[in-house]
Amino acid sequence: MAKKKGNRVLIGLECTETGRRTYVTQKNRINDAEKLQIMKYNPVLKKHTLHKEVQRLK
């Protein structure tokens, strides 16, 4: 039998200031229907910046 697809999905997080994708995380697609916006550390700018969800990864 085929296994049922889970509720968690991989997403990429992109910095709003530099446009670089430096983080990959998981989210539950049932509980978090809207796109994520998280303050994360940007190693290029060496400070915390806003990162937004951009795409789903395989």
Protein Blocks (a to p, Z undefined) as FASTA:
>chain_A
ZZdddfbdcdddddfklopafbdcdddfklmmbccddddddfklopacddddfbdcZZ
